């Protein structure tokens, strides 16, 4: 059994127009929660080469910097006509419904430019196939009012992977609906959630000790991309 970034979040609900209207009310009241388009890349891809289930926070595999993986994924991005911009090392904490416990995972977030929806989808599929992942998470930055916007990315400082783990375990609703999140090596939370779950995401980040005035929110289109399939030989 493999647990990937996307699989642990597949139970996230799709946003609805009603939820969008109600959920954004709180965000609009805080200037810090407004989208910062200048700071949001064209697209982001969250991926790992890990296929193991890691439940020990002291597992040495969580110390890897995924340097070779970084270079390889950048090469895949370039080979498919897009441009890799930056890459962040992440430590993810995700809830496994099968194991009934939280699992850890090292991964990277890749910022990508010069790419559209179809191109991003194809790149993610290639990455998923190359590294034997069930699916890969992508996020395209869009305006809050775009018809394609169905999710938001929340970033906030001052969160550790251990704190994220403890709060995820302690809150069944958050772990079942949000699935988990990631933390950068310098302690910055990265959480992608459906627009419908914005109120829950705000409650959960408050449990993590996050001051919403310090939160940066980006809006966009979230997708879980499965492996590309080889074209069958006639």
N, C-alpha and C positions, 0 to 999 in steps of 0.2 A: 504493500500500500504506500502510495506517495501522497504527500500533502503539499500542495503548491500554494503560492500567494493567491491565485485566483480561486482555487477550489474552496479554500476556507471562507471565501466571501460570497459564494454562489447563492446563499440564501438572502442576500440583500434584496429588498423589495424595489420595484420600479417606481419612479416618481410619477405622481399624478398632478393634474393642473390644480386641484384643490390643495394638495399638500404643498405644492410650490407656493401658492398664495399665502397659506398659513405659516409655513416654515420660514419664509424669508422675512416675516415681520420683525422678528427679533434681530436678525442680522442687519437690517436697514437702520436700526436704532443706534448702531455702533459704527463710527467711521472706520475703526480698525478692521471691521469685518467686510468692508467693501472690496470688490475685486481689484487687484493691482495688476492690470494687464501688462504693464511694462516689465514686471518681474516674472511673468508667466511665459515659459517657452511655448513654441508652436505646439509641441507634443511631448509627452513623457511616456517612457516605457519602464515598467518595473519587472525585473527578471532575476533569476538565480540559476546556478548550475547544480544546485543541491537536489538530491532525490531521496535523502534520508529524513527520518522523523527525529528531531532533536528536542528532547524535553529537559535536558540538564543545562542550566544557564552557564555552567563552567565547562561545557564541552569545548575542547580545543578547536573544533571546526568552526566555532563562532568567532574565532580570532583571525580567520583568513581575511585578506583585503581584496580578494577576487581580482587581482591585478591582471592576470592572463585573461580571465573572463571579460574584463573591461575592454582589453584590446581586441578580443575576438568579436564581441558584439559591435564595437565601433566599426570593425571591418565589414560586418554584415550590413550595418546601416548604410555605409558608403557604397557597398556593392549593389544596393537596391535603390540608388539615386537620391538618398537623403543625406543630411549632414549632421553628424554627432556634435553636440555643443559642449556638454559637460556631463559628469557622472558623479553621483553621490553614493557612498557606502552606507548601507542601512542594516539595522538589526530589527527584524520583524518579530512580532509576537502574535500568534494566531490561534484561535480556538478550534480544536478538533472535536467535532461532534462524535466521530467514531471512537476516538480514544477517551473522550470525556476529560480532556486536559489541554492545557495550553502548550504549544510547541514554538520553538525559536527557529529563526532562519536568517542567515546572512544573504543579502541581496544587494542589487544596485538599481538606482533610478537613473535612467539615461534621458537627458534632454536632447530633443531632436528638432532641427529646422528643415525647411525646404521639403516638407512632406504633407500630403493630404490624407484624408481618411482611408482611402483604399491602400495607399502606399504604406501607411502606418500599420494597417491590418496585416498586410503581407509580411512586413518585417517582423512583427510579433509572431506570426505563424512560423516563420523560418527559425526564430529563436526558440520557440517552444519545441519544434521538431529536433533541432540540433542538440538541445540539452535535455531532451526527454521529459519535458514538462507537460502536464495535462493542459494547461493554458497559461497565458501571460496577460498581465493587466496593462492596459494603455489608458491614457488620459489626454484628450485634446482640449487646450484652453480655448474657451469661447466666451462671448458676452453672456451676461446673466439672462438676457431676454432672447437668446437664440433658440430657435425651434429645436435644435439638436441638444441643447443643454439638459442633462439629466442627473448631474452629480456635482459635487463640490469637493475641492481639496483644501483641507485645513492644515495649516502649519503653525506651530507654536513652540516657543523656547521653554527650557526648563523641565523636560520630561526624560526620565531614564527608562531603559527597557525593563528593568525590574519593577518599577512603579507601574508601567503599562501592563505587565504580566499580572501583578497583584490585583489591580482594579478590574482587569478583564475577567479574572477568575471569580471575583466577588460580585459581579453584576451580570446575571444570566441574560437579561434582555439585551444589554449592550453586546455581549459576546455572541449571542445568536443572530442579531440583526446587523451589527457592524463587522463581525468576524474577527477583527483585530486591526493592527496598524503597525507602523514602523517608526523607528527613532534613528536619527543620524548620529554619527560618532560624537558630535559635539552637543548632543542632548536636545535635538529639535524634533518634535513630533510631526509625523506626516500621516494624515488620516484622510482617506478618500471614502466618501459616503454618498448615498443617493440623496437627492434634494428632499425626498419625503422623510428622511431620517435626520434632517437638520436639528430639530429640537432634541432628539436623543443624543446626537453628536455633541451638542452644546452641554448637555447634562453630563455626559461622560468626560468631556475635557475638563469640566469643573471638578469632577472627582479626582482628576489627575493633578489638580492644583493649578490649572491654567487660568490666567486672567484673560477674559475675552478681549480686553482692550489691546492685548499683545498679539492677538491672532491675525494671521493673514489668510484670506480666503480667495480661492480662484474657482471659477465656474467653468464647466465644460462637459464633454461627452466621455463617459467611462465605458470601456468594453473589455470583456474577457475573451481573448483570442486563442483558439485551439490550434493544434499543430496543422501545418499545411500538409496536404496529401500529395504524394507523387502522382503524376499523370500516368494512368495505366497504358501499357504498350499495346497497340492494336494487334 
